[in-house]
C-alpha cells in the first residue's frame, strides 16, 4: 500500500524499487499535500506476476498540490475567446449579459474577480458581457389626416426621426398626410 506515502520516500526504498518500476503521474489536489501518493494501480493487495527479466510496473498518482492560476485580463476581449481562456485554466464561468452603449456587443465589460487575483482550479469567474445598445420599441403614431407640419411635430416629440416626405397627386387637401411607412 503506497497510497498516503511520499513519492520521494518510495523512490529511495529498495523494498519497492527492487521489485517495481514506480511510474508516477501528477494531479492537482486541494486535499492531499504535494508529493504524496493519492492512488496506485494495481491496488494494494492485488497479486502481480513478476517477469524474471524485468520488474512489475506500479503506477502511482501523486498530488501536485493546489493548482493556482492568476486571473487573466479578459475585460474588453471578445466573450468567446475569454470563455475559452478561462476554461483552459480550469475555471468555471458564469455570464450575465447587459445592454451597453459603450461596449461592443459580445465583448466583456467586467470580470469578478478582476485580473491579477490568484485562483484555484474549479473557482468560478463571473463575466458581464455587452448585449449591445438597448433596443427601445416605440409605438408609431398615426399621422394620416394630419398636416405635414403637425406630423413633423408629433414625430419630434415621439423621439422619432423624420424620413422622406414626398408629394403625390390625390384628392386630399395639399399638405395633408395620406400615407405613412416605417423604414
N, C-alpha and C positions, 0 to 999 in steps of 0.2 A: 504494500500500500504506500504509494508515493504522494497521494493527494494530501495537501496540507503542509508538506515539507518544502524546504527551499531548494530550488533547482541547483544552486551553487553547491549545496551540501551533497546532493545526489551525485553530481558530476565528479566529485572527488572521492566518492566512497566506492572502493573496489568490490564491495558486496553487490553493488548494482552494475558497475561498469565492466566487471569481468564477465557478466552473463548477458547483458543487454546493451543494445545500441539505443541510447536515450535520444529521442528525436523531439525537440521542443517546438511548439508553435505558441504564439503570443496573442492574448486578447485583453482588451481593457476590462477593468472591473472596479466598481466603486465599493465593493465589499471585501475583496481579497487584496492584501498588500502586494505591491510589486515584487516579483521574483519568486512568489510562492506558487506551487502547483495546484491547479483547480480541478483537473481531471486527468485520467490516463486511459489509454487503450493498448492492450486489453486491460479490463478492470482487474482490481486486486482479487486474488483467489482463483483466477482462471488458469487453466493449465495451458502452457505453450510448449510446442515441440522445438527443442533447440537443435539447430543444424550443427553437426560437428565441425563444419567448415567455417561457420560464422555465428555471431551472436544473434539472439532474437531481438526484433525491433520492439521498442516500447515507446509509444507516442505519449507525450505529456502536453497539456495545455497550461501555460504559465501566465499569471497575471502580469500585465504591464502597468497596473495601477489605473488610476483615473486618467482618462484622456481629456486633456484640456485644449480648447481652441480659443483663439482670440476672435471675437465678433468682427467680421469684416465690414467695411463701409459699403452699404448697399443703397443708401439714400441717393436719389437721382439716377438710379440704374433701372433698366427695364425689368419688370417684375419677374418674368420667366427666368431670366438669367440669374437674378438674385435668389430665386427659389432653388434653382439647380445648385448654385454655390453653397447655400446653406444645407441642402440635403447631403452634399458630398462631405460636409463637416459633421454629418450625423446629427443635425439639429432638426427639431420639429418646427414647422412653420404654420402659423395661423394668420390669415389675411382678412383685413377689413377694407372694403372699397368705399371711398368717399368722393364726392364731387369736388373738383378743383379747377379754378380758372387760371391758376398759375403753373400747375404741373401737368405735363402731357399725359394723356390717358395711357394707362398701363405702366406708369413709372412709379417707383417707390417714393412716397412723401416722407415717411419716418419709420424708424425701427425701435423696438424695445426688446432687449437692451440696445443701447447705442454702440457704435463702432468702438473697439478697443477693450470691451469688457470680456473677462475670462469666463468661458462656459464649459460645461461638461457635455459629452455626447448624450443626446436624448433631451437636453434642455429645450424649452420652447421659445421661439422668437416670434414676436408679433409685428407684422408689417402692415402699414397703412398705405394703400395703393390708390392712385388717382383714377377716378372713373371719367375724367374729363369734365368739362363745364356742365353745370346742372342744366338739364333741358326743362324749360318752363313752357307750359302749354297755356295759351290764351284763347278765349272764346272770340271768334271773329264776329265783329258787329255787323248787322245787316245794314248796308249802305244804300240799297236800291230805293229810289224815290227821293233821296236827299240831294241837295245841290252839291256840286263838286267842292265848294268852299267848306260847307258843313261837313262833308265826308272827310276832307283833309284834317279838319279839327278833331273829329272823332278818332281818326287813325293816330294822330299825335298823342292824344290823351290816353289812348289804349296801349301806348308804348310799342306801336307797330311802325313799320317803315312803308311809306307810300311807294308803290311800284310805278308802272307805266300808266298814264292816263291817255286814252285815245277817244277821239270823237268819231261818231258814226251817224249816218242819216237814220232818223227814227221819228215817230210821231210824238215822242215825249218832248217836253219843253227843253230848250237849249240849256246846257249846263247841269242837267239832272242825270244822276247815276241810273243807268238802266241795266247794268250787269256788273258783277264783281267776280274776281277769281283770285285764289290764293296761289302764289308762286312758290 
